[in-house]
Amino acid sequence: MATIWILALDVGQRKTGVAVGQSLTQTAKPLAVLRHPAQQLEAAHFAAWVREWSVSHIVIGLPKLRDGKEHPLAAPIRRIGAKCQEAFGLPVHYIDEYLSSHEARARLPGEKEVDAMAAAIIAEDWLAGNGGAG
């Protein structure tokens, strides 16, 4: 079975973490943190990584409130997901990002750039839940 590469995003109010993951070992690598408000993100911000890694899926963390309802940030996240799907012709998947930033801080104590690690955790969670099969 061919290895599937995914691009994972942890979209926040002011920053977005970016990571790449792959199905063979179901692991992910933090790539970068973009410093753009969620409302200003465009698919073009991710185009180079989609090409470089031959990405076949995009996975975006979707925040939820404690009561299970979507966080107000969900609307701009879904907007960027739709733009990526249109621009790249790839399936976009949303997964609950609950505690991904908290786990990232635990993995990177003292580090400022937890957003990219949170994106890597989102990628690993999606790969584990989908068996890497997409």
Secondary structure per residue as TSV (DSSP state, phi and psi in degrees):
chain	resnum	aa	ss	phi	psi
A	1	M	-	360.0	136.0
A	2	A	-	-70.5	147.8
A	3	T	-	-72.6	133.1
A	4	I	-	-99.6	130.4
A	5	W	E	-106.7	136.0
A	6	I	E	-125.7	151.7
A	7	L	E	-107.3	127.6
A	8	A	E	-115.6	141.7
A	9	L	E	-126.3	136.3
A	10	D	E	-114.9	94.0
A	11	V	E	-85.6	127.0
A	12	G	-	-121.3	179.4
A	13	Q	S	-58.6	-43.8
A	14	R	S	-117.7	-19.8
A	15	K	-	-137.7	155.3
A	16	T	E	-130.6	124.0
A	17	G	E	-84.5	141.4
A	18	V	E	-126.5	135.6
A	19	A	E	-144.0	160.9
A	20	V	E	-120.4	141.4
A	21	G	E	-133.4	160.5
A	22	Q	E	-140.6	151.9
A	23	S	T	-79.6	-22.9
A	24	L	T	-59.0	-51.0
A	25	T	T	-107.1	-1.4
A	26	Q	T	54.0	44.6
A	27	T	E	-121.2	166.1
A	28	A	E	-138.5	157.9
A	29	K	E	-126.6	124.8
A	30	P	E	-64.1	137.3
A	31	L	E	-109.0	-50.5
A	32	A	E	-165.5	167.0
A	33	V	E	-122.8	121.5
A	34	L	E	-93.1	133.4
A	35	R	-	-102.4	74.1
A	36	H	-	-134.6	137.4
A	37	P	-	-59.1	147.9
A	38	A	G	-52.2	-37.8
A	39	Q	G	-69.0	-16.3
A	40	Q	G	-103.7	2.2
A	41	L	-	-70.9	141.7
A	42	E	-	-130.7	156.8
A	43	A	G	-58.0	-33.7
A	44	A	G	-58.4	-26.5
A	45	H	G	-61.2	-23.9
A	46	F	G	-110.3	-3.9
A	47	A	H	-58.6	-42.7
A	48	A	H	-62.6	-40.6
A	49	W	H	-69.4	-38.5
A	50	V	H	-58.7	-43.8
A	51	R	H	-71.0	-49.5
A	52	E	H	-58.7	-40.0
A	53	W	T	-99.4	4.1
A	54	S	T	49.5	50.9
A	55	V	-	-65.0	139.0
A	56	S	-	-117.5	-7.1
A	57	H	E	-145.6	149.1
A	58	I	E	-118.4	130.8
A	59	V	E	-120.4	127.5
A	60	I	E	-124.4	129.8
A	61	G	E	-70.1	135.0
A	62	L	E	-118.7	114.0
A	63	P	-	-75.4	144.0
A	64	K	B	-126.0	154.4
A	65	L	-	-81.3	168.5
A	66	R	T	-59.4	-28.9
A	67	D	T	-82.9	3.5
A	68	G	S	92.6	-10.6
A	69	K	-	-76.2	159.0
A	70	E	B	-69.9	142.3
A	71	H	-	-68.0	151.6
A	72	P	T	-56.5	-23.7
A	73	L	T	-73.1	-10.4
A	74	A	H	-61.5	-36.8
A	75	A	H	-62.7	-50.9
A	76	P	H	-66.1	-28.2
A	77	I	H	-67.4	-44.1
A	78	R	H	-66.0	-32.3
A	79	R	H	-64.5	-46.5
A	80	I	H	-68.0	-33.5
A	81	G	H	-61.4	-43.9
A	82	A	H	-64.6	-39.2
A	83	K	H	-65.3	-39.4
A	84	C	H	-66.9	-41.5
A	85	Q	H	-61.9	-42.3
A	86	E	H	-67.7	-44.8
A	87	A	H	-70.2	-38.7
A	88	F	H	-106.5	-12.5
A	89	G	-	65.9	28.3
A	90	L	-	-109.9	151.4
A	91	P	-	-67.7	140.4
A	92	V	E	-114.6	129.2
A	93	H	E	-117.3	141.4
A	94	Y	E	-113.1	134.2
A	95	I	E	-131.4	154.4
A	96	D	E	-62.8	124.0
A	97	E	-	-97.4	15.6
A	98	Y	T	-50.0	124.2
A	99	L	T	69.9	8.2
A	100	S	H	-64.4	-40.3
A	101	S	H	-68.7	-37.5
A	102	H	H	-63.0	-44.8
A	103	E	H	-64.4	-38.1
A	104	A	H	-62.7	-41.6
A	105	R	H	-63.9	-35.5
A	106	A	H	-67.8	-36.5
A	107	R	H	-75.0	-26.9
A	108	L	S	-124.6	62.8
A	109	P	T	-60.0	132.9
A	110	G	T	82.6	-7.4
A	111	E	-	-84.4	144.0
A	112	K	S	-84.2	-34.1
A	113	E	-	-90.2	69.3
A	114	V	H	-84.2	-15.9
A	115	D	H	-63.4	-41.2
A	116	A	H	-67.6	-37.5
A	117	M	H	-67.1	-37.6
A	118	A	H	-61.5	-38.9
A	119	A	H	-63.9	-39.0
A	120	A	H	-63.9	-38.6
A	121	I	H	-65.7	-40.5
A	122	I	H	-59.7	-44.3
A	123	A	H	-61.1	-47.8
A	124	E	H	-63.4	-39.7
A	125	D	H	-62.1	-43.6
A	126	W	H	-66.3	-44.8
A	127	L	H	-60.9	-42.1
A	128	A	H	-65.5	-39.9
A	129	G	H	-75.8	-19.6
A	130	N	T	-111.3	8.1
A	131	G	T	61.9	16.0
A	132	G	T	71.8	7.0
A	133	A	-	-90.4	-11.6
A	134	G	-	85.9	360.0
